[in-house]
C-alpha cells in the first residue's frame, strides 16, 4: 500500500485484508462507480444518490456473505449485477420499459463504463447470470422471463437453479435500502421474506428474524460507544448478526426460535465493555488530568477512578518538575515570608522550637538548599504531599509525618519544619536535611504511593455500575421494542434536587460540580444558570455523572487547539449504515493517524473540492493534514483518536479557520456541503456535540444557528434535494447554484486574500448590494477604478454570476428592476448615451444626471419639469462632447427621452412604487448595478485579445 499524500487525503472507505470486497472498493466503488454520485433519486429514496443506494446493497450483501457461505465467484456475480441493477436510472430515456433498457448490450456497456471488468475479468462468462439477476431484481414486476426456459440452463455460468436462488438476495438487498428507520416493519418483513426464501432454496435449515436494540436518548459519541458495546456483546454471546445500523439502534439477524432474553447480567457485561472503552481513552490521556499550577502539581481524582498506575502518575509529575528551573534565592525569600506569616500559630504548638526558628530567620544562612537538584526533589515531595492530602485524607491523617518517616528525616527537626507552611514552604525548608539520593527519594515515594493506591477502594471503576443503570433506563431489547419514556423519572429527580440538577439533561443520576478539566476549552463551566440558587456565591454548574462522562469522552477523543470555536457535523444515513461501512471508515481513519502521528485536523481543499463538484457533480473532496511549513493543520475536521467512538452516528467536529464569525461559519459550511455529497448522507451542521434534531426531522442538509451575516446565502435552515417526494428540485440544488456563483466570483476577485465572506455578507439586505461589493473588489484587484479593458473584461466575466445571485435573492423586485436595467443599458449603449470614453464616470453620466434631477424633487418643483430638464441636460452634454461631424439629432433626442422615461415611469413609478426616498437611498447600489449591465453591452474580446491583456493578478489559491 502506497503512503498517503498528506496534502491530498481522501476520506474513502478502506479495507486492509485482501478479499473480494476489498477488490470491489478499490476497483469499482472508488473509481468508475463514483459516476453514480451525480444520479439523484427521488420518491422513496429522495435525496439519496444512486451511488449510495448501490453501496448500501453491496454492504448488506457483504455482511451476509460469510453467514451464507457465498463463494468468491457467486460474490463477484452478485456484486456486479447489483452494481448495475438500476441501469434505467442512468439512461437518457428514463421512461423506457426496463426490458428494453436491461439488455445484454446495454449491461455490457455499463460494466465497461463503470470499470467492473477490472474487478471481475470473467464477467463475460457469467453475462447471462448477470443479465437475469438485473432483469429479475424487482420484487413487484420483473423482466426476466428467460429464467423460466429450462433448456437455457447451460447458458448460465452458475446454473439456472443457482441464479434463481441468488435472485432472492438481489431483491433482499434492494428492498432493505428502503427501510429508513429502526421502527419500520413492512420493508424489513419483505427483506426477511427474500432472505429466508434464499435459505430455503439453498437447503439451509435456518430461517432468520430481526432482533432490535435501541437507545432511547442520543448522547453523541457516548451513544456510539454504547451501541458498539451492545453489538459486540450480542455478537459474541448470542451469535447475532448486526445488519442495519440506525442512529438510535441496530437491527440484528437471529435464527427463529433463538431470540435472546436480555437480563441484568447481559447489561452488566455491556456496561463493562463500554467502561473499558472509556477508560482506554481516558487512561491514555491521563496526563491531561495532572495540572501544574502555582500552588503545586495537582492530580485530578479521575486518575485514580480510571485506575492509572501510580508509577505513571509519579513519572508524569517528575517530568513536569524536571522542566522547571527553581531559583534558590527566590525560594529562600518565599520560605522566610511564609514562616513569618505563620510564626505565632506554630509557636503556640511548638514553643520549644521558636527561638531556633527565629534565629534561622534572622540569620543570613540560606534556609533552602542551594543545589537545584535538591530543589527538584523538594518539589517532587511537595507534589506527593498534595496528592496524599487531596485523595487519601482518611487513610493518611498526617501526610507530612508519613513523608518524614519515608525519607528518614531526623525526628528532632520535625517541629522545626512545622513552622513552615505545609503547602507552600515546608518541602523547601527540609531540602537541606535530605540525605537520600534522588533515585532513592523517587523509589520510596513510588513504592509508598503504589501501596496506597492498590489498597484503596477509590481505584474501583465506578463507570460499570453507572452504565449498567443507564442501560436499564434507556436501552430496549426485543423483536419489536418501542421507546420507553422516562419523563416522570426526570421530573421527579429535578423537583427533589433543587439547585443541584444536571444543567444538561436533568437525568436521574447523582450530580457534582462541573469542572473545567472535564470539558473542552470552548465550554464554560462557570456561568449563570437558572438551576442555581440565587444570591452570592460561585456560579458553578452541576452536572450528572453520565453527562460528565459524555463531555470527558468528547474532550479526549478529539485533539484540541487553543482558541478553538467548534462546529459539529452530524452525518445521518438516508437509510442505515452497515458494519462494512463503519469498519471501512475506521480503517481509513486509522491509516491517516498512523501515517501522520501528529495530525490535529484535516483541512479541506475547499475551492478545489467545490469546483470539482460543480464541474461534473461528483464530490471527491481532498484534505491536508499538514501546512505548507509541514506543521500539523490546526484548522479543519477533527479525526477521532479512538475508533471505538465511530458508530451508528458519524460525528465530525470542525475547528474552523477564519478571522471572524462569518469566515469560520463558511469554513464549516463548505465542509458540510461537500461531505453531504461525498458520503451520500444527510448532514446537520450545529454548534452542539449532540445533534439537536433526529434523522427524520431534517431534510438532506440542515444548518443550525445561521449567523445574521450569512442569512442572505442561507435564508432558511432546511435544504432538501427535492420538494415533498416529487422530482421537483428543492432548496439544496438552489443553494449549490448560489455557491457556484460565489466561487466563480471568488476566483475573479481574489487578491492576496479570499473575499468570499465579503460577498456573502453582500447578499443580506438589498439584492443590489452584491453588484456594488463585486465592483469594488474588481477595482481593488486591479488597484484602481479606471483600468479600461481589463476591468470591462472582468466585469463581463462576473456579470452572469452577480446577476443570478441578485435575481435569486431579490424576488419580484429584482426581476422587474433587472428587466428595466437591461433595457436602459441597451438604449444607452446602442445610442451612445455616455461620455467620451469607457471609463466608469463616462458610462454612468446619464444615470448621474437622472439622479441629480430626482434629488431636487420637492413640493414646489414639478416632476415633469425635472424629467424634461434631465432629457435636455443629457442631450446638451452629448452635443458638447460630440465632434462637428457627429452632432446629435432627432434620433439621439428620442433615445435620451426614452432613457429618462424608463427611469421615471418604469423604475421610479413601477419598481419603486413612486417611493422616491427609497430609490434615492439605493442610488449608490443602482449605479454599480447599471455599470455591470452597460459593460455587458460592450463587445466581448476574442480569446486572443484576452491573452494579450496584461497579467490580471494572482491565481486562485
ZIZI-V80657 format. One line per field, one symbol per residue. ss: DSSP state (H for helix, E for strand, L for the rest). phi: phi as a letter, one per 30 degrees, with the letter a starting at -180 (. if undefined). Layout:
# ZIZI-V80657
ss->???
phi->???
This chain:
# ZIZI-V80657
ss->LLLLLLLLELLLLLLLLLLHHHHHHHHHHLLHHHHHHHLELLHHHLLLEHHHHHHHHHHHHHHHHHHHLLLHHHHHHHHHHHHLLLHHHHLLLLLLLHHHHLLHHHHHHHHHHLLHHHHLLLHHHHHHHHHHHHHLLLLLLLLLHHHHLHHHHHHLLLLHHHHHHHHHHHHHHHHHLLLLLLLLLHHHHHHHHHHHHHHHHLLLLLLEEEEEEEELLLLLHHHHHHHHHHHHHHHHHHLLEEEEEELLEEEEEEELLLLLLLLHHHHHHHHHHHHHHHHHHHHHLHHHHEEEELLEEEELLHHHHLLLLHHHHHHHHHHHHHLLLLLHHHHHHHHHHHHHHLHHHHHHHLHHHHHHHHHHHHLLLLLLLLLHHHHHHHHHHHHHHHHHHHHLLLLLLLHHHHHHHHLLLLHHHHHHHLLLLLLLLHHHHLHHHLLLLHHHHHHHHHHHHHHHHHLLHHHLLLHHHHHHHHHHHHEEEELLLLLLLLHHHHHHHHHHLLLLLLLLLLLLLLEEELLHHHLLLLLLLELLLLLLLLLLLLLELEEEHHHHHHHHHHHHHLLLLLLLLEEEEEEEELLLELHHHHHHHHHHHHHHHHHLLLLLLEEELHHHHHHHHHHHLLLLLLEELELLLLLELLLEELLLLLHHHLLLLEEEEEELLLLLHHHHHHHHHHHHHHHHHHHLEEEEEELLLLLLLLHHHLLLEEELLLLHHHLLLLLLLEELLELLLLLLELHHHHHHHHHHHHHHHHHHHLLLLLLHHHHHHLLLLLLLHHHHHHHHHHHHHLLLLLLHHHHHHHHHHHHHHHHHHHHHHHHHHHHHHHHHHHHHHHHHHHLLLLLLLLLHHHHLHHHHHHHHHHLLLLLLLLHHHHHHHHHHHHHHHHHHHLLHHHLLLHHHHHHHHHHHHHHHHHHHHHHLLLLHHHHHHLHHHHHHHHHHHHHLLLLLLLHHHHHHLLLLLLLLL
phi->.dddddcbccdcdcadddadddddddcbecbddeedddcccbidcejdddeddddeddddddddedechddddddeddddddecdcdddcddcdcdeeddddceddddddddddiddddbeceddcdddddddddcdddcbcbcddddcdddeddcdcjddddddddddedddddeddddbddecdddddededdddeddddiddcbcbcbcbbcdbcbidddeddeddddddddddbidcdcccceclbcccbdeicddcdbddddddddddddddddeddddcdedcccdbedkdccdddddddidededddddddddddddbdcedddddddddddddcddddddcbddcddddddddddddedcdcdddddddddddeddddddddcbdddbdbeddddeddchdeddcedddddceddcbdddddddcdcddeddddddddddddddddccddddddddddddddddcbcbbadbdcdcdbddddddddddbeibdddcbhddbdbbddcdddbdddccccadbdccddjdkddddcbddddddddddedddbdbceidbdcbccccddcacbdddddddddddddddddbdcecbccddddddddddddbibdbdcbbcbddciceddckddcddbddddaecdbbdbcddkcaddddddeddddddddddddibdbccbdcdcddbdddcbddbbcchddedcdddbdbccbcdbdhidcdecddeddddddddddddeddcdcdbdceddddddddidddddddddeddddddchldcchddddddddddeeddddddddcchdedddddedddddddddddcidaddbcdedddceddddddddddcdaeccddddddddddddddddddddddddbddbdddddddddeddddddddddddchiddeddddceeddedddddddddddedddeddddddeedkdddd
